Amino acid sequence: FTPLVGRTTELHLLLDRWQLACDGEGQVVMISGEPGIGKSCLLQGLCMHAAETEHLRMQLQCSPYHTNSPLYPAIQQIIREAGIVSSDDGDAKLDKLEALLESGNNGASADIQIFSHLLSLPYQTRYGKLSLPAQQFKERLLNALVDRLCQLAAHRPVLFLFEDTHWIDPTSLEFLERAIGRLQDVHVLLVVAHRPGWQPPISGHSHVTSLQLSRLGRVRSADIVRGIAGETLDENLVAQILERADGVPLFIEELTKSLVESGFGGTAAVVPPTLQASLTERLDRLGDAKEVAQIGAVIGREFSHALLAAVAGKSEADLQVVINRLVQSELLFRRGEPPETSYSFKHSLVRDTAYGSLLFASRRRWHRKVAETLEGDFVEVSEGEPEIVAHHWLEANEPAYATPLLLRAGRLASGRSASKEAVAHLEKCLALHDLGVSNELNKKRELQILAAFGPALMTVKGFGNSEIGEILRRAYAVCEQIGDEEHIFLIAWNLWLHYQVGGDLERENQQLEKVAYLAESTNSEEYQLEAHHAVWTSAFSRGDFRRAMRHCADGLTIYSPEKHHQ
């Protein structure tokens, strides 16, 4: 990280809030600043000073690739905290999770099933099946995450860092909102770092402080230059750097390092005109290490050594040489020990520059290689994060491969009651599908997408929303076209509910007849019960109490608590 220069006032404010948190007055600080302004550097300075007090540090990192991956930052934090590694089998992962939860709870955690489910671990044999409707599961999960934070803070202060929340997924945002509301009397300092334009959920909270990072003045900017280049850099070059960097610490640092690595050449040296030009020059000087940086950039801002090695196709010895060069240049940071080593670019702008230096044909080729490698050798990613594999297939210009993965991502999100994330995946999935060729096989895929999309959209926008009616009518029409009997009743029932809630009496009546007919034709007790439910609801709402009572009685003759209660 760039040495902390020109942020004394901001650091003192954070340390003041940290002391309040240590004394039992929970605090939240929202740090806003443009890319490269020094948010991460300021947090690093806070961590260094906080180390003087015994505490626990938790760090959640949002990602532009996981904006619709429910609770991705929390999942990654728990995995790191528990010491779970990819080579662990299911039982070993459960053992580690159990030990983690017990250590923070003075005994067995009542939420072990909840956390096991969150991490997609095979917990049913050990702990029993978790039988909760999706929305109740989500409520328990969010409460369990906040409860655990409070329990940990009861033993020692917690420094809780939540970075890049401008990329936060909707469910993580709900968790953040709950945490902010619960921390006022807890030994926790929550620091949220984000870019301008993102609206933090801080309304009405007296324990929340907003901190806007401004650009540095010329004196402090010059201090950064001299801290990297010493006093040997010509003053004219220093002035050029300050003018072009315009007070942004990352720009100052990278422009200076580019000159230092080039040998500066006295007054004849040329200062790169932009940060991108500076980073491009630095990458070019790295020789064959540049290609590895480009491959890493295709994977993402953070990536594992195992995935990089599998995609790059280099010998381990050669790969270590070029990685060491990237780490020494401070363009890449290394974390962990083999075989669980991972890397991250110093800043998202560094990753973007490395990625932008690839020709389009090369980008597509490497994205294809990453997608194929994830599907072939990293099953836990392709099964648990199908949206990531879909991203690589899309960037490889292979939408046909991405569509089923986005459908799976939507279903997974719906199963966790992360309806907003589900809608985002399924909306993209349907748009991709509509670009394809219309045939019977694709019609079946279309029905699968629509059948998942409708209920998720209902949860987000309400049963009476006009867009829901369009989706359900389209799904019903596809059912009739291909003669599908598996989905048609539930789609018809949901379409009745849409009309009933929306107050469209004529269409409600017509749909009610279809629901009753389909229920009788299937000989399914469940469908017949749901048909009676629809009729008694509509009849009661219109004041036809005799008909409502009759269908209630008919429904009771079918209903069995053991079979039908959920």
N, C-alpha and C positions, 0 to 999 in steps of 0.2 A: 504494500500500500504506500501511497504518497505520504511522506511525513506530515503530521498535522500542523499546518501553518495557517495562521490568520483566523483560527476558530476558537480562540480563548473564551470569548463571551458565551458562545454556543455550548462549549464543553462544560463550563461552569454551571450553566443552566441544567444540563443533563445530570451533572454530579449532585446538584442540589436536589433534583427530583429523586435521584437514586438514594440519597440519605433519608428523604421522607419515606420512601418505600421500605428501606431497612428498618425504620422506626414504626412501621405498621400502617402508614398512610399510602395505600396503593396509588400509583401515578401512571398516567399515559402521556406520552409525548409523540406528536405527529410531526415528522420531519419531511418537509417538501422541498424539492430542488430539481433542477433540470439535469439531464444526463451528464455525468462527469463533474458535477459540482462539488462532490466530496461527501456524499451521504454515508457511503460505506467506510470511508476513512474516518469520519467523525465517530461512527459506531465502534470502529477498532480502537480509537482513543478512549472511548468510554469503557470498553472491555478491559483495557490495560489498567485504568485507574480502579475499576471495580474489583480487580483481582486482589487488591489489598484487603478485601473483606470476603470471608468465606460465603460463597453463594453458589447457586446453580444457574447455569446459562442455558437457555433454550433458544434455538434459532430456526425460524421458519422462512423459507425462501420460495417466493412465487416464481412462476416461469411462463414465458410467452407461449410455450408449447402445451401448457396444462391449464389454460384459462377455463376449460370446461371439464376438468378432471376433478371430481368432488374430493375435497380435503387433501389434495395432493401434498401441500406443504406439511400438514400434520402427520400424514402417513410416513413421509420421508424422515421427519424428525424422530418419530417413534422407532422406526427401523434402525436409525443410527444410535439412538439412546439405548436400545435393547441389545445392540451388537449383532443383529441378525445379518447374515451374509448369504450370498446366493447359493453357496455350496451346502447350506444347512438343509436337512430334510424337514418335513412337516412337524415331526415331534420335537426336533431341536429348536425350531422357530417358536413353537408353543412354550417350550421350557424357558426360553429367553424372555419371551413376552411376560410369562407368568412371574418370573423373577423380578422383572422391571416393575410390574404393577404392585407386587407385594412389598418391594423395597420402599415405595412411596406411600404405602397405605397401612404399614404395620400389620400386615397379614394379607390373606387372600382377598383379591379384589372381586366385588360382586359384579363388576362389569367386564370380566374376562371374556365372556362370549361376545360382547359388543365390540371390544377392541380386536378380538380374533377375526370377527367378521369384517371389520374395517380393513384389516391387513390381508383379507382373502386367504386365511389359514384354515386348514382342515380340522376344525375344532369339535365337530359334532360327536365323534366317538368318545372324546375325553370329557366334554362338558355338557353334551346333550344338545338337541336342536333348539334354535332360538325361534320361537313362534310369536312373531310380532308383525302387525301390519307395517308397511313401509314407513308411513308417517310417524308412527309411534317409535319405530326403530331410530329414525332420524332424531326425534326429540331426545331419546335416551342417550344417543351417541353425542350430540352436542352438549348435553348436560354433563355427560361423563368426562368429556374433554376439559370442560371448565372446572368441574369438581377436582379432577386430578391436578390441575394447575394450582388450585387453592390448597389442596392437601400437601403438595410439595412445598409450597410457600410457608406452611405451618412449621416446617422443620428448619428452613433457612431461606433467606431472601432469594428471589428469582429475578434474574435479568432476562426478559423475554423480548427477543428481537424478531420483528416481522418485516421482512424486506420485500421491496418491489411489489407493493400491494396494488399498483395500477394494473397488474396482471392477475389479480386474485380471482378465484372461481367463486360462484355464487354461494356455495355451501360454506366455504371458508370465510366468506364475508359474514355469514350468519354467526359463525363461531366467534369471529372477531367482535361483532356487536355484543354478543352475550358476555364475552370476556371483559370488555370495557365496562359493562354494567355491573359486573360482580367484583371488580378489583379494588374498590375504593377503601376497603378496610383490610386489605391483604398485603403481605410483604412482597409486592411485585411491582417492578417498573417495566411497563410495556412500551417499547419504542417501535413505532411504525414508520417506515421510510417509503416514500412514494414520489412519483413525478407530479408536476403541476397538472391540473385538469381532473385528477381523480378526487372524488368527494368522499372524505372519510366519515364514518358514522359516529359523530361526536356530539350530536345535538343534545343540549341540556345537561352535560356532565361537567361538574365543577373541577374534577380532578384531571382534566385533559388540558394539555398545553400544546399549542401549535407553534412550530418553529420553521420559518422560511429561510433557507440558505441562499444568500446572495453571492454574486461574483466577487472575487478578491480584488483589492486595489493594486496599484502598480508596485508598491513597496513589498507587500506580501507575495505578490506574484514573482518578483525578482528574487525573493528569498528561496522560493522553490527552485528556480533556475540555478542559483548558486549552490543550493544543496545537492544538486545532481552533477553539475559541471565544474563546481569550484569557482575560483576567481580567474580562471584562464580564458574564459569566453569573452570575446570582444564585446564592448558595450553596445556597439551598433547591432550586433546579433541579438543581444539580450533585448534591446528595444524592439527589434523585429518580432521576436517571440512573444513579447508582451502585447504587442499590437494585434497579432494574429490570434493569439489564444484568448484575448479579451476577458481575462480574469477567471477562466474555467480551469481548475487545477489539473484535470486529466489532460486537457489540451496542452497546458504548459509543460507538464511532465513528458508527454510523448514527443512534442516538438524538440524539447531539449535532448532527450535520449537519442532521437534520430540524428541530431547534429553530433553528439558525442560519439555514437557508433560509427559515423562516417569520418571521424577524425577532425572535424570542423574546418580545418584549412584556413584558419585566421579570418581576415576580413573578407576573403573571397568566397567563403562558405555561403550556401544558399539555404535559407529557412524554408521548409516545405510550406506551401500556401494554406493547407487545410490539415485537420487531424487525419482524415482519410489518407491523404497523400503521405503524411508522416508515417502512419502505421503501415502503409503499403511498402514504403522504402525499407522499413525495419524488417518486414516479412521477406522482402526480396533478398536482403542480406543473409538470411538464414539458410539459403541454399535448399537442399532437399527437405529440410525441416518445414519449409513453407507448405509442401503438399500435405504433410501430416496435420498442420494447423488447419488447412482447408477441409480435410476429411473430418476433423473434430468439429469444425464449424457447421458442416452438413448435419452431423449428429445432433448438435445443440450447444448451448452455452456450457453445459456440464455433461460429462460422459465418462464411462468406466473404461479402465485399461483393457478389460476383456473384450468389450465391444470394439474399441479402436483397433486392437490387434487383429480381431477377426475380419474387420472390414479392410484395413490397410494392406494386409497380405505381406507384410515384411517380416524378416526374421526378428526374434525377440531382441537380439543384440543390436541390430541396426535400429530398431524402433526405440530402444532405450537411449541410444546416442542422440537421435533427433529430438526426443522428448526432453532430455536433459538440456539441450540447447534452447528449447522453447521456455523451459522453466527458468533457466539462468537469465534469459532475456526479460523475464517477469511479464511476458505476454500470457503465460499459462501458470496456474497454481496447481500444486499436487497435494492430494490429501489421502491419508490412509496408507496401509502397508500391503504389499503383494500377498495374496492374489486379489485383494479388494481395493486396490488403488483406483482413485478417480481423479479427474482433472476438471478445472473450470477456467474459462477465459477471465482475464483480469477484469474486464468490463464487457457489457453487452455490445458496446461500440467496437471493441477489438474483434469480437466474434463476427459482427456484421461486416467489418472490413475484410476479414479473411474469407468470408463467404462470398462477398461481392467481387473478390478477385478471381473467382472461378468463371470460366466460360459456361454458357447455358447448357451446352451439350455435356460438359463435365459434371455440372451440378446434377443433371438428371441421372447420369451414369452412377454417381456416388449415392444419390438418394435410393436408386434401385438396389444397389448393393447393400445399403443399410437395411432396407425393408426386407430383402431376402434373408439377410443374416439374422435379423430379429425373429422372423417367422421360423427359421430353421434351427437356430441355436439358442435363442433366448425366449423360450416359451412363456416364462413368467411375465415378460413384457407384452408379448402378443396377446396373451389371454387376459392379463390384468389391466393393460393400458392399450387397447386396440386402436384408440384414436391417434397414438403416436405412430404406429405402423401405417395407419391410413394417411397421416401427414406426409410420410416419406413416399408412399405410392402416388399421392397427388402431385408432389414436387417432381416425381419421375415421369409425370404425364401418363399415369396409368389409373384413371378414375374407376375402371371396372374392378380393380383389385381393392380400391379404397372403400367402395360402397358397402360390402358386407361387414367390413370392420367398423364403419361408422354406425351401422345398424346394431352391431354387438355393443358398441360403446353406449349407444342410446339406451339399450335394454339394461345394461349394467347400471347406468345412472338412475334409471327409473326404479330399479330394484333397491336402490339406496335412498329413494324418495328425493333424489336430486333432480327435480323436474326441470328446472331452468337449464341445467347442463344437458339433460336428455333432449329437450327441445332443440338446443343448438346443434347437437350431433345429428338428430333425425331430420332437421330442416336442411342441413347441408347434404345429408344422405339422399333425400328426396330430390333435391336440385340436381345432384349428380346423376341419379337414376333417370331423370327426365331428359337428360342429354343423350341417353343410349337408344338402342334400337328397340322397337316395340315388338315383342314376340311372347309366346305363352310362358316361357321360362322367366322372362323379365316381368311379366304380369304377376307371377307368383311372388317375385321379390318385391314388386310394388305394393302388393297387398300386405306383405310382412312389415314393410316400412310404415304404411298408413295405419295398420293395426296397432303399432307401437306409438306412432306419432299422436294419434287422436287423444288417448287417455292422458299422455304427458301434457299436451297442449291444454286440455281441460283443466288440469291442476294449476297451470300457470295463468291462464286467461279467463277461467270461469266457464261453466257448462253452456251458457247461452251465447258465447262469443260467435260471431258470424263465420270466422275462419274455421272454427271447429266443425260447423255444419258443412262447409265445403270439403273438408278432409273426410268426414264420415260418409257423405254422399258419394264421393269418389271411391272410397273403399267399398261401399255397398255395391256400386256399379261393377267394380272389378270382380267381386265375389260372384255376381250373376254371370259375368262374361266367361269366367273359367270354371263355373260350377263348384265353387268352394263351399263346403259345408262346415268346415272347422271354425271359421271366423264369422260367418254371416249373422248368426244370432246375436253375438255380443256387439257387433257393429250396429245391427238394427236396434238393439236395446239402448245403446249409447245415443243413437240418433233420436230415439223417442225422448230420452232424457234432455237432450239438447233443445228439442222443440217445446217440451214441457216447461223447462226453466225459462226459455225465451218467450213464453206466452203465445206461441203460434198454435192456436187451438185446432185449426183445420189440419195442419200437417201432423200435429200430435195424434189426432184421431186416426189418420191414415196409417201412421207408423205403428200405433197400438195394435191395429189389425194384423200388420205384418209380424209383429213380435209374437202375438198369440198364435198365429198360423205356424210360424217357424218352431215354436216351442212344442206344439202338438205333433208336428211332422218328425221331430227328432226323438220322441219318446224319452227325453232326458228329464229326470225329476228336477235337477238343478235349473234347467231352462224353464220348465213349467212353473216352478216356484218364482223365478224372476219375472215371468210373464204375469202371474197373478199380482206380484208386487207392483208392476207397472200399471195394471188396470186399477187396483185399489187406490194407488196414489192419484191417478188422473181423476177417478170418480170422486174421491173425497174432496179434491181441490175444486170440483165443480158443484159440490153439494149433493151429489147422487150417493147418499149414504147407504141406501139398500144395496146398490151394486158393489159399493166398497166393502160392506160387511160380507156379502156373498163371496167375494174373491179372497177376503181375509180368511174366511172359514175354509175355503178350498185350499188356500195356502197352508193352513195349519194341519190339514190332513196329510200333507206331503212333508212338512218340516220335521226334521230330526236334529236335535242339538248336537248329537255326535257327528252327524254327517255334514250339516250345513252351517254350524256356527263357526265363525272365524274371528 
